[in-house]
Amino acid sequence: MDRRKLLELYNALNETGYDNPDDLEIYTLENVIYMGVADGEIKGKAKGKAEAVLDLLNDLGTVNDSLRDRILAESDLELLRKWLKMAARAESIEEFCAAMEK
């Protein structure tokens, strides 16, 4: 990496006039990009589990907007797995909601 060229680019983008390339702190995006992909994958899994919970609950009756929003907003995969099992065992939406609060 040519630190002097990177400093020139930094100065041009930020309209600054730094002149010591050794003062430049360089961060790569490799881990950020990986984390973004991983984060997207987790969000996709969470959405799929939330929709599966809602599918089971819809078989029991009408899911109100508040409950639907709460389930869809959840991103904790372990909690969504728990809710999926609870929804599969519940005999009513009320029973599921009571179990959620425990």
N, C-alpha and C positions, 0 to 999 in steps of 0.2 A: 504494500500500500504506500502510495506516495503521499505522505502527510502534508507536504506543502500544497499539492493540488487539492487535497481535501479541504485544507484551510481556505484556499481561494474560493472553492465552491461554497463553503460555509459563509464566508464573508459576502459573497454575491447574493446568496439566498436571504441572508439576514440583514443585509445592508450594514455590516459592521466592518471594522478595520483591524482586526487582530493580526499580529505579525509573527507570533512564535508558534510554529507547528507543534512544538512539544507540549503546549498548553491544551491542545485539542484532545478531548476525550472521545474515543470512537466506540460506538456500540453497533453490533451487527443485528440484523433482523432474523437470523436463523431461528433462534428460540421463540421469538415473538410469532413468527409465521407458524411454527409447529404448535405453539400454544393456541393460536387462533383456529387451527384445524382441529385440535383436540377439543377445544371449547365448542366448536360447531358440532362435532360428533356427539358430545355429551348432551347438548341442547336437543339434537335430533332424537336421541334415545329417550330423553325426558319427555319430549312431545309425544313420541309413540306410546310410551307407558301411560301418560296422562290420557291420551285418547282411548287406550284400551280400558282404563278405569271407567271413563265416561260411557263407553259402549256397554259395559256390564251394568252400570247404573241405569242407563236408558232402558234396559230390559226390565228394570224394576219399577219404572215410572218416569215422571218428568223431573229432570234435574234443573233446579233453579239457577238463575244467572250467577248468583253469589258463589254457590258451590262449584259451578262450572269454571268460573274465573279463578277460584282458589286452586283447583286441581291443575288447570292449565298453566298457572303461574309458578307451580312448584318445579324446582330444578334438581332437587335432591333425589338421586336415583334409588337410594335405599328406601326412602320414605315412599316413593312412588311404587316400588315393589311391594311394600307392606300394604299400601292402599289397594293395589291390584288384588292381592290375596283377600283382603277384607271385602272388597266389592264382589269377588267370586263367591264368598261365603254368606254375604248378607242376604236377608230375605226381604229387606225393604231399604229405601234410601234413608229413612230415619235411623234404622239400625246401623247403617254405614256411618252416618254423621255422628252418632253417639260413640261409635268405636274410634272415630277420628279424634275425638276430644279426650280420649283416655291417654 
